[in-house]
Amino acid sequence: MEIIGQILLFALEAYFWIIIISVVMSWLIAFEVVNAKSPQAQNLLALLAKATEPVYKQLRKFIPMIGGIDVTPMIVIFAIMILKNIVVKVFIY
């Protein structure tokens, strides 16, 4: 059972970092540090969108933007933290 817990923790941690990278990339594009028209940036953004948009799309049905700011990444990060605690309690201990 502990191996399953470790795999789940690894998957949650990886998804956490995917979200962080997508948020940072959006900021870098917004502040024109990264050129969004470059092929490398477009490939990275497409990859990140494929990983995050299915989850974000489901949450955006219920949670609107607040003051023009998309809070769905924060909500997903909080959910990941909660899930990690549950996994540790159920599978590790």
PEVEN-V786921 format. One record per residue. N is the residue number from 0. RES is the residue in one small letter. PHI is phi as a letter, one per 20 degrees, with the letter a starting at -180 (* if undefined). Layout:
BEGIN
N|RES|PHI, N|RES|PHI
END
This chain:
BEGIN
0|m|*, 1|e|f, 2|i|f, 3|i|f, 4|g|f, 5|q|f, 6|i|f, 7|l|f, 8|l|f, 9|f|f, 10|a|f, 11|l|f, 12|e|f, 13|a|f, 14|y|f, 15|f|g, 16|w|f, 17|i|f, 18|i|f, 19|i|g, 20|i|f, 21|s|f, 22|v|f, 23|v|f, 24|m|f, 25|s|f, 26|w|f, 27|l|f, 28|i|f, 29|a|f, 30|f|e, 31|e|l, 32|v|e, 33|v|d, 34|n|e, 35|a|f, 36|k|e, 37|s|f, 38|p|f, 39|q|f, 40|a|f, 41|q|f, 42|n|f, 43|l|f, 44|l|f, 45|a|f, 46|l|f, 47|l|f, 48|a|f, 49|k|f, 50|a|e, 51|t|d, 52|e|f, 53|p|g, 54|v|f, 55|y|f, 56|k|g, 57|q|f, 58|l|f, 59|r|f, 60|k|f, 61|f|d, 62|i|d, 63|p|f, 64|m|f, 65|i|d, 66|g|m, 67|g|m, 68|i|d, 69|d|e, 70|v|e, 71|t|f, 72|p|f, 73|m|f, 74|i|f, 75|v|f, 76|i|f, 77|f|f, 78|a|f, 79|i|f, 80|m|f, 81|i|f, 82|l|f, 83|k|f, 84|n|f, 85|i|f, 86|v|f, 87|v|f, 88|k|f, 89|v|e, 90|f|e, 91|i|e, 92|y|e
END
